[in-house]
Amino acid sequence: MHKIYATKKLNFWFDLKYFKKFSFRAKFEFFIGGKMRKIRKAVFPVAGSGTRFLPATKAMPKELLTIVDKPLIQYAAEEAVAAGIDTLIFVTGRNKRAVEDHFDNNQELENALRLKGQNLKADMVRSILPKGVECIFVRQPEPLGLGHAVLCAERVVGDDPFAVLLADDLLISQDKGMTTKLVEAYTKSEKSQLAVMEVNDATISNYGVVELGDDGKKVAGLIEKPSFDLAPSNLASIGRYVLTPDVFNILRNQPPGSGGEIQLADAIHTIAARDGVEKVSLTGERFDCGSVEGYVRGFSFVAAQQVKTK
């Protein structure tokens, strides 16, 4: 009996030590019998025109450009699902119907494959996404920037925290995916989370750049595409986020920023000023598949990995 009591006591203190990491709100919801707010929704802005890849993207969405045997958007969707997300919200524009078709059932193709005895391929077509995962498509009527694209998803997201994944950023992780790490970090603090990587050359002017607090750790702000000389740090924001729903009100009232567009970076900068943003560093490889050079590098990397595993 004493042995059982000692074990329970040890487990209690272990759980308590772990439990202290969570926010006050999460603890409150736990004790009143509710559940901690899980990240169940992800927004995928896919309305961009992909002009860098013309003529390939004249009639095909850039998100369906393949990295060996899977389109870019599927890599991002699988990363979200692996993080426990079951509602995928795609913010689309003109000529993006093919993205919807990719995630929809194709009974004719499936039946044709089964008639040929190609059951493995038929099963693959059917299981593009696991059962229980819902895809929702929202239209961005005008190309008014990334922040505006996220704002278009407000009615579907509601008052829930949510992830944002940019399919152009192909992330290859050796362990858990980047979105999983962001979700885990959010669960502990319930603050917005920003994926970052180190950039130590002039290309940092292509990114939103993190402004660090006095302690050198906290995110005090996010500056959109500063010049190399004026970059506040070498930490660049990449295309993975977990955001709290208060970002919608900020975006709704935010004036246009860089390029005359509603910038998501500006909204994150506002949240950071309230001590509401944390960063999670990239582990693994990242390829900017919004550029031809980055796409070729990403394709080559994945192809080499697949050859090694065969």
ChimeraX commands (.cxc) that place a marker at each C-alpha (Angstrom):
marker #1 position 0.00,0.00,0.00 radius 0.5
marker #1 position 2.81,2.39,0.82 radius 0.5
marker #1 position 4.47,1.49,-2.45 radius 0.5
marker #1 position 1.33,2.38,-4.40 radius 0.5
marker #1 position 1.00,5.66,-2.51 radius 0.5
marker #1 position 4.62,6.56,-3.22 radius 0.5
marker #1 position 4.14,5.87,-6.92 radius 0.5
marker #1 position 1.03,8.02,-7.05 radius 0.5
marker #1 position 2.80,10.81,-5.19 radius 0.5
marker #1 position 5.74,10.66,-7.60 radius 0.5
marker #1 position 3.40,10.77,-10.60 radius 0.5
marker #1 position 1.54,13.69,-9.05 radius 0.5
marker #1 position 4.68,15.79,-8.65 radius 0.5
marker #1 position 5.91,14.86,-12.12 radius 0.5
marker #1 position 2.56,15.88,-13.63 radius 0.5
marker #1 position 2.49,19.07,-11.55 radius 0.5
marker #1 position 5.96,20.04,-12.70 radius 0.5
marker #1 position 4.89,19.52,-16.32 radius 0.5
marker #1 position 1.53,21.20,-15.74 radius 0.5
marker #1 position 3.22,24.42,-14.55 radius 0.5
marker #1 position 4.40,25.00,-18.14 radius 0.5
marker #1 position 0.85,25.66,-19.31 radius 0.5
marker #1 position -0.87,29.04,-19.32 radius 0.5
marker #1 position -3.34,30.15,-16.65 radius 0.5
marker #1 position -6.21,29.87,-19.14 radius 0.5
marker #1 position -5.26,26.31,-20.06 radius 0.5
marker #1 position -5.04,25.33,-16.38 radius 0.5
marker #1 position -8.42,26.95,-15.66 radius 0.5
marker #1 position -10.13,25.10,-18.51 radius 0.5
marker #1 position -8.54,21.85,-17.33 radius 0.5
marker #1 position -9.76,22.20,-13.73 radius 0.5
marker #1 position -13.33,23.11,-14.66 radius 0.5
marker #1 position -13.52,19.98,-16.76 radius 0.5
marker #1 position -13.05,21.59,-20.13 radius 0.5
marker #1 position -10.37,20.83,-22.67 radius 0.5
marker #1 position -7.31,22.84,-23.51 radius 0.5
marker #1 position -7.82,24.71,-26.77 radius 0.5
marker #1 position -6.34,22.48,-29.43 radius 0.5
marker #1 position -5.22,23.63,-32.83 radius 0.5
marker #1 position -7.70,21.87,-35.11 radius 0.5
marker #1 position -7.78,24.28,-38.06 radius 0.5
marker #1 position -5.17,25.34,-40.59 radius 0.5
marker #1 position -5.33,28.04,-43.26 radius 0.5
marker #1 position -3.57,27.59,-46.60 radius 0.5
marker #1 position -3.38,30.81,-48.67 radius 0.5
marker #1 position -3.28,29.49,-52.26 radius 0.5
marker #1 position -4.63,32.41,-54.29 radius 0.5
marker #1 position -1.28,33.56,-55.71 radius 0.5
marker #1 position -0.78,33.53,-59.47 radius 0.5
marker #1 position 2.68,31.93,-59.60 radius 0.5
marker #1 position 4.02,34.16,-62.38 radius 0.5
marker #1 position 7.62,33.05,-61.72 radius 0.5
marker #1 position 6.74,29.65,-63.18 radius 0.5
marker #1 position 5.03,30.76,-66.38 radius 0.5
marker #1 position 4.12,29.22,-68.74 radius 0.5
marker #1 position 3.78,26.14,-66.50 radius 0.5
marker #1 position 1.33,27.95,-64.20 radius 0.5
marker #1 position -0.78,29.53,-66.93 radius 0.5
marker #1 position -3.50,26.93,-66.41 radius 0.5
marker #1 position -2.19,25.01,-63.39 radius 0.5
marker #1 position -1.95,26.37,-59.83 radius 0.5
marker #1 position 1.64,26.68,-58.63 radius 0.5
marker #1 position 0.66,24.74,-55.48 radius 0.5
marker #1 position 0.18,21.66,-57.68 radius 0.5
marker #1 position 3.74,21.74,-59.00 radius 0.5
marker #1 position 5.11,18.37,-58.00 radius 0.5
marker #1 position 8.10,17.57,-55.86 radius 0.5
marker #1 position 8.83,14.15,-57.38 radius 0.5
marker #1 position 5.46,12.38,-56.90 radius 0.5
marker #1 position 3.42,14.78,-54.73 radius 0.5
marker #1 position 2.32,18.39,-55.26 radius 0.5
marker #1 position 3.59,21.10,-52.94 radius 0.5
marker #1 position 0.18,21.63,-51.35 radius 0.5
marker #1 position -0.02,17.98,-50.32 radius 0.5
marker #1 position 3.28,18.18,-48.44 radius 0.5
marker #1 position 1.87,21.12,-46.47 radius 0.5
marker #1 position -1.48,19.41,-45.88 radius 0.5
marker #1 position 0.20,16.24,-44.61 radius 0.5
marker #1 position 2.35,18.31,-42.26 radius 0.5
marker #1 position -0.78,19.93,-40.82 radius 0.5
marker #1 position -2.59,16.60,-40.40 radius 0.5
marker #1 position 0.47,15.14,-38.65 radius 0.5
marker #1 position 0.14,17.98,-36.13 radius 0.5
marker #1 position -3.39,16.87,-35.22 radius 0.5
marker #1 position -5.23,19.31,-37.46 radius 0.5
marker #1 position -8.44,18.00,-39.04 radius 0.5
marker #1 position -9.92,21.08,-40.76 radius 0.5
marker #1 position -7.99,22.39,-43.77 radius 0.5
marker #1 position -9.11,25.82,-45.02 radius 0.5
marker #1 position -7.86,26.76,-48.48 radius 0.5
marker #1 position -8.09,30.43,-49.46 radius 0.5
marker #1 position -8.26,30.32,-53.24 radius 0.5
marker #1 position -8.52,32.69,-56.19 radius 0.5
marker #1 position -9.26,32.42,-59.88 radius 0.5
marker #1 position -8.06,29.32,-61.74 radius 0.5
marker #1 position -7.54,27.37,-58.51 radius 0.5
marker #1 position -10.30,24.79,-58.97 radius 0.5
marker #1 position -7.66,22.12,-59.55 radius 0.5
marker #1 position -6.56,22.44,-55.89 radius 0.5
marker #1 position -10.08,21.51,-54.82 radius 0.5
marker #1 position -10.17,18.65,-57.31 radius 0.5
marker #1 position -6.89,17.27,-55.98 radius 0.5
marker #1 position -8.33,16.78,-52.49 radius 0.5
marker #1 position -11.74,15.60,-53.72 radius 0.5
marker #1 position -12.76,12.02,-54.44 radius 0.5
marker #1 position -12.23,10.78,-58.00 radius 0.5
marker #1 position -14.42,7.72,-58.23 radius 0.5
marker #1 position -13.97,7.31,-61.99 radius 0.5
marker #1 position -10.17,7.19,-61.70 radius 0.5
marker #1 position -10.36,4.87,-58.72 radius 0.5
marker #1 position -12.69,2.45,-60.51 radius 0.5
marker #1 position -10.54,2.49,-63.64 radius 0.5
marker #1 position -7.44,1.62,-61.62 radius 0.5
marker #1 position -9.20,-1.24,-59.83 radius 0.5
marker #1 position -10.44,-2.68,-63.13 radius 0.5
marker #1 position -6.78,-2.80,-64.23 radius 0.5
marker #1 position -5.82,-4.55,-60.99 radius 0.5
marker #1 position -3.91,-1.51,-59.75 radius 0.5
marker #1 position -5.41,-1.58,-56.28 radius 0.5
marker #1 position -2.45,0.06,-54.52 radius 0.5
marker #1 position -2.72,3.09,-56.78 radius 0.5
marker #1 position -6.50,3.16,-56.32 radius 0.5
marker #1 position -6.06,3.12,-52.53 radius 0.5
marker #1 position -3.54,5.96,-52.83 radius 0.5
marker #1 position -6.01,8.05,-54.84 radius 0.5
marker #1 position -8.71,7.43,-52.23 radius 0.5
marker #1 position -6.46,8.26,-49.26 radius 0.5
marker #1 position -4.95,11.58,-50.36 radius 0.5
marker #1 position -6.00,12.67,-46.87 radius 0.5
marker #1 position -7.01,10.48,-43.90 radius 0.5
marker #1 position -10.65,9.90,-43.01 radius 0.5
marker #1 position -12.08,12.57,-40.75 radius 0.5
marker #1 position -10.11,15.41,-42.33 radius 0.5
marker #1 position -12.35,18.13,-43.77 radius 0.5
marker #1 position -11.38,20.48,-46.60 radius 0.5
marker #1 position -13.07,23.89,-46.85 radius 0.5
marker #1 position -12.51,26.33,-49.70 radius 0.5
marker #1 position -12.87,30.10,-49.32 radius 0.5
marker #1 position -12.45,32.66,-52.10 radius 0.5
marker #1 position -10.14,35.68,-51.87 radius 0.5
marker #1 position -11.89,38.09,-54.26 radius 0.5
marker #1 position -8.89,40.37,-54.73 radius 0.5
marker #1 position -5.12,39.80,-54.34 radius 0.5
marker #1 position -4.68,42.22,-51.44 radius 0.5
marker #1 position -1.84,40.45,-49.64 radius 0.5
marker #1 position -1.15,37.54,-47.31 radius 0.5
marker #1 position -2.80,39.24,-44.35 radius 0.5
marker #1 position -5.96,39.76,-46.38 radius 0.5
marker #1 position -5.93,36.10,-47.46 radius 0.5
marker #1 position -5.81,35.02,-43.82 radius 0.5
marker #1 position -8.62,37.47,-42.99 radius 0.5
marker #1 position -10.79,35.82,-45.67 radius 0.5
marker #1 position -10.78,32.66,-43.52 radius 0.5
marker #1 position -12.18,34.41,-40.42 radius 0.5
marker #1 position -15.75,33.09,-40.66 radius 0.5
marker #1 position -14.54,29.50,-40.88 radius 0.5
marker #1 position -11.86,29.83,-38.20 radius 0.5
marker #1 position -14.13,31.66,-35.76 radius 0.5
marker #1 position -12.73,32.17,-32.26 radius 0.5
marker #1 position -10.28,29.28,-32.42 radius 0.5
marker #1 position -6.49,29.44,-32.56 radius 0.5
marker #1 position -5.25,28.20,-35.93 radius 0.5
marker #1 position -2.20,27.39,-38.00 radius 0.5
marker #1 position -1.15,29.04,-41.25 radius 0.5
marker #1 position 0.96,27.13,-43.77 radius 0.5
marker #1 position 2.43,28.56,-46.97 radius 0.5
marker #1 position 2.84,25.71,-49.45 radius 0.5
marker #1 position 5.67,27.57,-51.22 radius 0.5
marker #1 position 7.85,26.78,-48.21 radius 0.5
marker #1 position 8.78,23.10,-48.46 radius 0.5
marker #1 position 10.04,21.97,-45.06 radius 0.5
marker #1 position 11.72,18.61,-44.68 radius 0.5
marker #1 position 12.16,17.62,-41.04 radius 0.5
marker #1 position 14.17,14.72,-39.70 radius 0.5
marker #1 position 11.87,14.28,-36.70 radius 0.5
marker #1 position 8.52,15.93,-36.03 radius 0.5
marker #1 position 7.24,18.51,-38.48 radius 0.5
marker #1 position 7.50,22.27,-38.00 radius 0.5
marker #1 position 3.75,22.68,-37.53 radius 0.5
marker #1 position 3.76,20.03,-34.80 radius 0.5
marker #1 position 6.47,21.99,-32.97 radius 0.5
marker #1 position 4.49,25.22,-33.26 radius 0.5
marker #1 position 1.34,23.52,-31.96 radius 0.5
marker #1 position 3.25,22.07,-29.01 radius 0.5
marker #1 position 4.72,25.48,-28.18 radius 0.5
marker #1 position 1.28,27.09,-28.36 radius 0.5
marker #1 position -0.19,24.46,-26.04 radius 0.5
marker #1 position 2.29,25.46,-23.34 radius 0.5
marker #1 position 1.81,29.25,-23.50 radius 0.5
marker #1 position -1.28,29.95,-25.67 radius 0.5
marker #1 position 0.72,32.65,-27.45 radius 0.5
marker #1 position 1.06,33.06,-31.20 radius 0.5
marker #1 position 4.00,31.12,-32.61 radius 0.5
marker #1 position 6.38,32.07,-35.38 radius 0.5
marker #1 position 8.68,29.67,-37.27 radius 0.5
marker #1 position 12.10,31.22,-37.88 radius 0.5
marker #1 position 15.43,30.36,-39.45 radius 0.5
marker #1 position 18.82,32.06,-39.51 radius 0.5
marker #1 position 19.73,34.06,-42.63 radius 0.5
marker #1 position 23.16,35.67,-42.55 radius 0.5
marker #1 position 23.37,37.36,-45.95 radius 0.5
marker #1 position 21.64,40.03,-48.00 radius 0.5
marker #1 position 18.76,37.69,-48.90 radius 0.5
marker #1 position 17.30,38.43,-45.47 radius 0.5
marker #1 position 15.67,41.44,-47.16 radius 0.5
marker #1 position 13.27,38.95,-48.77 radius 0.5
marker #1 position 11.74,38.00,-45.42 radius 0.5
marker #1 position 9.93,39.33,-42.42 radius 0.5
marker #1 position 12.70,39.70,-39.84 radius 0.5
marker #1 position 12.31,39.19,-36.09 radius 0.5
marker #1 position 13.03,42.07,-33.76 radius 0.5
marker #1 position 14.23,40.61,-30.48 radius 0.5
marker #1 position 13.43,41.91,-27.01 radius 0.5
marker #1 position 16.01,43.11,-24.49 radius 0.5
marker #1 position 16.63,39.55,-23.32 radius 0.5
marker #1 position 17.58,38.49,-26.85 radius 0.5
marker #1 position 14.95,35.73,-26.81 radius 0.5
marker #1 position 11.43,37.19,-26.89 radius 0.5
marker #1 position 9.85,38.41,-30.12 radius 0.5
marker #1 position 9.39,42.16,-29.77 radius 0.5
marker #1 position 8.33,42.76,-33.36 radius 0.5
marker #1 position 8.44,41.62,-36.98 radius 0.5
marker #1 position 9.77,43.91,-39.69 radius 0.5
marker #1 position 8.67,43.15,-43.25 radius 0.5
marker #1 position 11.52,42.94,-45.78 radius 0.5
marker #1 position 14.04,45.38,-44.27 radius 0.5
marker #1 position 17.28,46.13,-46.07 radius 0.5
marker #1 position 20.26,44.03,-45.04 radius 0.5
marker #1 position 21.80,47.00,-43.20 radius 0.5
marker #1 position 18.62,47.70,-41.23 radius 0.5
marker #1 position 17.63,44.12,-40.41 radius 0.5
marker #1 position 17.05,43.96,-36.61 radius 0.5
marker #1 position 18.39,40.36,-36.39 radius 0.5
marker #1 position 19.37,37.39,-38.53 radius 0.5
marker #1 position 16.13,35.54,-37.74 radius 0.5
marker #1 position 13.80,35.35,-40.73 radius 0.5
marker #1 position 10.15,34.39,-40.50 radius 0.5
marker #1 position 9.25,31.43,-42.72 radius 0.5
marker #1 position 5.89,30.15,-43.88 radius 0.5
marker #1 position 4.55,28.46,-40.77 radius 0.5
marker #1 position 2.55,30.15,-38.01 radius 0.5
marker #1 position 0.15,29.44,-35.19 radius 0.5
marker #1 position -2.03,32.47,-34.51 radius 0.5
marker #1 position -4.62,33.47,-31.96 radius 0.5
marker #1 position -7.97,34.71,-33.30 radius 0.5
marker #1 position -7.33,38.31,-32.16 radius 0.5
marker #1 position -5.22,38.64,-35.32 radius 0.5
marker #1 position -8.43,39.05,-37.34 radius 0.5
marker #1 position -9.45,42.27,-35.64 radius 0.5
marker #1 position -5.95,43.64,-36.19 radius 0.5
marker #1 position -5.96,42.72,-39.88 radius 0.5
marker #1 position -9.43,44.19,-40.37 radius 0.5
marker #1 position -8.33,47.60,-39.11 radius 0.5
marker #1 position -4.78,47.57,-40.43 radius 0.5
marker #1 position -3.75,49.97,-43.22 radius 0.5
marker #1 position -1.91,48.60,-46.27 radius 0.5
marker #1 position 1.80,48.04,-45.70 radius 0.5
marker #1 position 4.67,47.01,-47.95 radius 0.5
marker #1 position 3.64,46.82,-51.61 radius 0.5
marker #1 position 0.28,48.43,-50.80 radius 0.5
marker #1 position -0.97,45.10,-49.40 radius 0.5
marker #1 position -2.38,43.92,-46.07 radius 0.5
marker #1 position 0.68,42.27,-44.58 radius 0.5
marker #1 position 0.44,39.43,-42.07 radius 0.5
marker #1 position 3.87,40.47,-40.74 radius 0.5
marker #1 position 2.45,43.86,-39.68 radius 0.5
marker #1 position -0.32,42.17,-37.69 radius 0.5
marker #1 position 2.18,39.86,-36.01 radius 0.5
marker #1 position 4.30,42.92,-35.18 radius 0.5
marker #1 position 1.28,44.41,-33.38 radius 0.5
marker #1 position 0.67,41.19,-31.41 radius 0.5
marker #1 position 4.37,40.98,-30.53 radius 0.5
marker #1 position 4.24,44.47,-29.02 radius 0.5
marker #1 position 1.74,43.02,-26.53 radius 0.5
marker #1 position 4.18,40.23,-25.62 radius 0.5
marker #1 position 1.97,37.81,-27.49 radius 0.5
marker #1 position 4.41,36.10,-29.89 radius 0.5
marker #1 position 7.04,33.40,-29.43 radius 0.5
marker #1 position 9.47,31.89,-31.95 radius 0.5
marker #1 position 10.36,28.32,-32.79 radius 0.5
marker #1 position 13.55,27.68,-34.76 radius 0.5
marker #1 position 13.60,25.55,-37.88 radius 0.5
marker #1 position 15.24,22.14,-37.65 radius 0.5
marker #1 position 15.73,20.37,-40.95 radius 0.5
marker #1 position 15.72,21.71,-44.49 radius 0.5
marker #1 position 13.71,24.51,-46.01 radius 0.5
marker #1 position 13.29,25.23,-49.72 radius 0.5
marker #1 position 11.66,28.36,-51.15 radius 0.5
marker #1 position 9.63,26.69,-53.89 radius 0.5
marker #1 position 8.12,30.04,-54.83 radius 0.5
marker #1 position 11.31,30.58,-56.82 radius 0.5
marker #1 position 12.56,28.41,-59.66 radius 0.5
marker #1 position 15.96,27.95,-58.03 radius 0.5
marker #1 position 14.45,26.93,-54.69 radius 0.5
marker #1 position 12.00,24.60,-56.39 radius 0.5
marker #1 position 14.78,22.81,-58.30 radius 0.5
marker #1 position 16.82,22.46,-55.11 radius 0.5
marker #1 position 13.82,21.08,-53.23 radius 0.5
marker #1 position 12.98,18.64,-56.01 radius 0.5
marker #1 position 16.58,17.40,-56.15 radius 0.5
marker #1 position 16.77,17.00,-52.36 radius 0.5
marker #1 position 13.57,14.95,-52.10 radius 0.5
marker #1 position 14.47,12.86,-55.16 radius 0.5
marker #1 position 17.87,12.03,-53.66 radius 0.5
marker #1 position 16.22,11.03,-50.37 radius 0.5
marker #1 position 13.77,8.74,-52.15 radius 0.5
marker #1 position 16.55,7.08,-54.13 radius 0.5
marker #1 position 18.45,6.37,-50.89 radius 0.5
marker #1 position 15.44,4.69,-49.28 radius 0.5
marker #1 position 14.75,2.38,-52.24 radius 0.5
marker link #1:1,2 radius 0.2
marker link #1:2,3 radius 0.2
marker link #1:3,4 radius 0.2
marker link #1:4,5 radius 0.2
marker link #1:5,6 radius 0.2
marker link #1:6,7 radius 0.2
marker link #1:7,8 radius 0.2
marker link #1:8,9 radius 0.2
marker link #1:9,10 radius 0.2
marker link #1:10,11 radius 0.2
marker link #1:11,12 radius 0.2
marker link #1:12,13 radius 0.2
marker link #1:13,14 radius 0.2
marker link #1:14,15 radius 0.2
marker link #1:15,16 radius 0.2
marker link #1:16,17 radius 0.2
marker link #1:17,18 radius 0.2
marker link #1:18,19 radius 0.2
marker link #1:19,20 radius 0.2
marker link #1:20,21 radius 0.2
marker link #1:21,22 radius 0.2
marker link #1:22,23 radius 0.2
marker link #1:23,24 radius 0.2
marker link #1:24,25 radius 0.2
marker link #1:25,26 radius 0.2
marker link #1:26,27 radius 0.2
marker link #1:27,28 radius 0.2
marker link #1:28,29 radius 0.2
marker link #1:29,30 radius 0.2
marker link #1:30,31 radius 0.2
marker link #1:31,32 radius 0.2
marker link #1:32,33 radius 0.2
marker link #1:33,34 radius 0.2
marker link #1:34,35 radius 0.2
marker link #1:35,36 radius 0.2
marker link #1:36,37 radius 0.2
marker link #1:37,38 radius 0.2
marker link #1:38,39 radius 0.2
marker link #1:39,40 radius 0.2
marker link #1:40,41 radius 0.2
marker link #1:41,42 radius 0.2
marker link #1:42,43 radius 0.2
marker link #1:43,44 radius 0.2
marker link #1:44,45 radius 0.2
marker link #1:45,46 radius 0.2
marker link #1:46,47 radius 0.2
marker link #1:47,48 radius 0.2
marker link #1:48,49 radius 0.2
marker link #1:49,50 radius 0.2
marker link #1:50,51 radius 0.2
marker link #1:51,52 radius 0.2
marker link #1:52,53 radius 0.2
marker link #1:53,54 radius 0.2
marker link #1:54,55 radius 0.2
marker link #1:55,56 radius 0.2
marker link #1:56,57 radius 0.2
marker link #1:57,58 radius 0.2
marker link #1:58,59 radius 0.2
marker link #1:59,60 radius 0.2
marker link #1:60,61 radius 0.2
marker link #1:61,62 radius 0.2
marker link #1:62,63 radius 0.2
marker link #1:63,64 radius 0.2
marker link #1:64,65 radius 0.2
marker link #1:65,66 radius 0.2
marker link #1:66,67 radius 0.2
marker link #1:67,68 radius 0.2
marker link #1:68,69 radius 0.2
marker link #1:69,70 radius 0.2
marker link #1:70,71 radius 0.2
marker link #1:71,72 radius 0.2
marker link #1:72,73 radius 0.2
marker link #1:73,74 radius 0.2
marker link #1:74,75 radius 0.2
marker link #1:75,76 radius 0.2
marker link #1:76,77 radius 0.2
marker link #1:77,78 radius 0.2
marker link #1:78,79 radius 0.2
marker link #1:79,80 radius 0.2
marker link #1:80,81 radius 0.2
marker link #1:81,82 radius 0.2
marker link #1:82,83 radius 0.2
marker link #1:83,84 radius 0.2
marker link #1:84,85 radius 0.2
marker link #1:85,86 radius 0.2
marker link #1:86,87 radius 0.2
marker link #1:87,88 radius 0.2
marker link #1:88,89 radius 0.2
marker link #1:89,90 radius 0.2
marker link #1:90,91 radius 0.2
marker link #1:91,92 radius 0.2
marker link #1:92,93 radius 0.2
marker link #1:93,94 radius 0.2
marker link #1:94,95 radius 0.2
marker link #1:95,96 radius 0.2
marker link #1:96,97 radius 0.2
marker link #1:97,98 radius 0.2
marker link #1:98,99 radius 0.2
marker link #1:99,100 radius 0.2
marker link #1:100,101 radius 0.2
marker link #1:101,102 radius 0.2
marker link #1:102,103 radius 0.2
marker link #1:103,104 radius 0.2
marker link #1:104,105 radius 0.2
marker link #1:105,106 radius 0.2
marker link #1:106,107 radius 0.2
marker link #1:107,108 radius 0.2
marker link #1:108,109 radius 0.2
marker link #1:109,110 radius 0.2
marker link #1:110,111 radius 0.2
marker link #1:111,112 radius 0.2
marker link #1:112,113 radius 0.2
marker link #1:113,114 radius 0.2
marker link #1:114,115 radius 0.2
marker link #1:115,116 radius 0.2
marker link #1:116,117 radius 0.2
marker link #1:117,118 radius 0.2
marker link #1:118,119 radius 0.2
marker link #1:119,120 radius 0.2
marker link #1:120,121 radius 0.2
marker link #1:121,122 radius 0.2
marker link #1:122,123 radius 0.2
marker link #1:123,124 radius 0.2
marker link #1:124,125 radius 0.2
marker link #1:125,126 radius 0.2
marker link #1:126,127 radius 0.2
marker link #1:127,128 radius 0.2
marker link #1:128,129 radius 0.2
marker link #1:129,130 radius 0.2
marker link #1:130,131 radius 0.2
marker link #1:131,132 radius 0.2
marker link #1:132,133 radius 0.2
marker link #1:133,134 radius 0.2
marker link #1:134,135 radius 0.2
marker link #1:135,136 radius 0.2
marker link #1:136,137 radius 0.2
marker link #1:137,138 radius 0.2
marker link #1:138,139 radius 0.2
marker link #1:139,140 radius 0.2
marker link #1:140,141 radius 0.2
marker link #1:141,142 radius 0.2
marker link #1:142,143 radius 0.2
marker link #1:143,144 radius 0.2
marker link #1:144,145 radius 0.2
marker link #1:145,146 radius 0.2
marker link #1:146,147 radius 0.2
marker link #1:147,148 radius 0.2
marker link #1:148,149 radius 0.2
marker link #1:149,150 radius 0.2
marker link #1:150,151 radius 0.2
marker link #1:151,152 radius 0.2
marker link #1:152,153 radius 0.2
marker link #1:153,154 radius 0.2
marker link #1:154,155 radius 0.2
marker link #1:155,156 radius 0.2
marker link #1:156,157 radius 0.2
marker link #1:157,158 radius 0.2
marker link #1:158,159 radius 0.2
marker link #1:159,160 radius 0.2
marker link #1:160,161 radius 0.2
marker link #1:161,162 radius 0.2
marker link #1:162,163 radius 0.2
marker link #1:163,164 radius 0.2
marker link #1:164,165 radius 0.2
marker link #1:165,166 radius 0.2
marker link #1:166,167 radius 0.2
marker link #1:167,168 radius 0.2
marker link #1:168,169 radius 0.2
marker link #1:169,170 radius 0.2
marker link #1:170,171 radius 0.2
marker link #1:171,172 radius 0.2
marker link #1:172,173 radius 0.2
marker link #1:173,174 radius 0.2
marker link #1:174,175 radius 0.2
marker link #1:175,176 radius 0.2
marker link #1:176,177 radius 0.2
marker link #1:177,178 radius 0.2
marker link #1:178,179 radius 0.2
marker link #1:179,180 radius 0.2
marker link #1:180,181 radius 0.2
marker link #1:181,182 radius 0.2
marker link #1:182,183 radius 0.2
marker link #1:183,184 radius 0.2
marker link #1:184,185 radius 0.2
marker link #1:185,186 radius 0.2
marker link #1:186,187 radius 0.2
marker link #1:187,188 radius 0.2
marker link #1:188,189 radius 0.2
marker link #1:189,190 radius 0.2
marker link #1:190,191 radius 0.2
marker link #1:191,192 radius 0.2
marker link #1:192,193 radius 0.2
marker link #1:193,194 radius 0.2
marker link #1:194,195 radius 0.2
marker link #1:195,196 radius 0.2
marker link #1:196,197 radius 0.2
marker link #1:197,198 radius 0.2
marker link #1:198,199 radius 0.2
marker link #1:199,200 radius 0.2
marker link #1:200,201 radius 0.2
marker link #1:201,202 radius 0.2
marker link #1:202,203 radius 0.2
marker link #1:203,204 radius 0.2
marker link #1:204,205 radius 0.2
marker link #1:205,206 radius 0.2
marker link #1:206,207 radius 0.2
marker link #1:207,208 radius 0.2
marker link #1:208,209 radius 0.2
marker link #1:209,210 radius 0.2
marker link #1:210,211 radius 0.2
marker link #1:211,212 radius 0.2
marker link #1:212,213 radius 0.2
marker link #1:213,214 radius 0.2
marker link #1:214,215 radius 0.2
marker link #1:215,216 radius 0.2
marker link #1:216,217 radius 0.2
marker link #1:217,218 radius 0.2
marker link #1:218,219 radius 0.2
marker link #1:219,220 radius 0.2
marker link #1:220,221 radius 0.2
marker link #1:221,222 radius 0.2
marker link #1:222,223 radius 0.2
marker link #1:223,224 radius 0.2
marker link #1:224,225 radius 0.2
marker link #1:225,226 radius 0.2
marker link #1:226,227 radius 0.2
marker link #1:227,228 radius 0.2
marker link #1:228,229 radius 0.2
marker link #1:229,230 radius 0.2
marker link #1:230,231 radius 0.2
marker link #1:231,232 radius 0.2
marker link #1:232,233 radius 0.2
marker link #1:233,234 radius 0.2
marker link #1:234,235 radius 0.2
marker link #1:235,236 radius 0.2
marker link #1:236,237 radius 0.2
marker link #1:237,238 radius 0.2
marker link #1:238,239 radius 0.2
marker link #1:239,240 radius 0.2
marker link #1:240,241 radius 0.2
marker link #1:241,242 radius 0.2
marker link #1:242,243 radius 0.2
marker link #1:243,244 radius 0.2
marker link #1:244,245 radius 0.2
marker link #1:245,246 radius 0.2
marker link #1:246,247 radius 0.2
marker link #1:247,248 radius 0.2
marker link #1:248,249 radius 0.2
marker link #1:249,250 radius 0.2
marker link #1:250,251 radius 0.2
marker link #1:251,252 radius 0.2
marker link #1:252,253 radius 0.2
marker link #1:253,254 radius 0.2
marker link #1:254,255 radius 0.2
marker link #1:255,256 radius 0.2
marker link #1:256,257 radius 0.2
marker link #1:257,258 radius 0.2
marker link #1:258,259 radius 0.2
marker link #1:259,260 radius 0.2
marker link #1:260,261 radius 0.2
marker link #1:261,262 radius 0.2
marker link #1:262,263 radius 0.2
marker link #1:263,264 radius 0.2
marker link #1:264,265 radius 0.2
marker link #1:265,266 radius 0.2
marker link #1:266,267 radius 0.2
marker link #1:267,268 radius 0.2
marker link #1:268,269 radius 0.2
marker link #1:269,270 radius 0.2
marker link #1:270,271 radius 0.2
marker link #1:271,272 radius 0.2
marker link #1:272,273 radius 0.2
marker link #1:273,274 radius 0.2
marker link #1:274,275 radius 0.2
marker link #1:275,276 radius 0.2
marker link #1:276,277 radius 0.2
marker link #1:277,278 radius 0.2
marker link #1:278,279 radius 0.2
marker link #1:279,280 radius 0.2
marker link #1:280,281 radius 0.2
marker link #1:281,282 radius 0.2
marker link #1:282,283 radius 0.2
marker link #1:283,284 radius 0.2
marker link #1:284,285 radius 0.2
marker link #1:285,286 radius 0.2
marker link #1:286,287 radius 0.2
marker link #1:287,288 radius 0.2
marker link #1:288,289 radius 0.2
marker link #1:289,290 radius 0.2
marker link #1:290,291 radius 0.2
marker link #1:291,292 radius 0.2
marker link #1:292,293 radius 0.2
marker link #1:293,294 radius 0.2
marker link #1:294,295 radius 0.2
marker link #1:295,296 radius 0.2
marker link #1:296,297 radius 0.2
marker link #1:297,298 radius 0.2
marker link #1:298,299 radius 0.2
marker link #1:299,300 radius 0.2
marker link #1:300,301 radius 0.2
marker link #1:301,302 radius 0.2
marker link #1:302,303 radius 0.2
marker link #1:303,304 radius 0.2
marker link #1:304,305 radius 0.2
marker link #1:305,306 radius 0.2
marker link #1:306,307 radius 0.2
marker link #1:307,308 radius 0.2
marker link #1:308,309 radius 0.2
marker link #1:309,310 radius 0.2
view
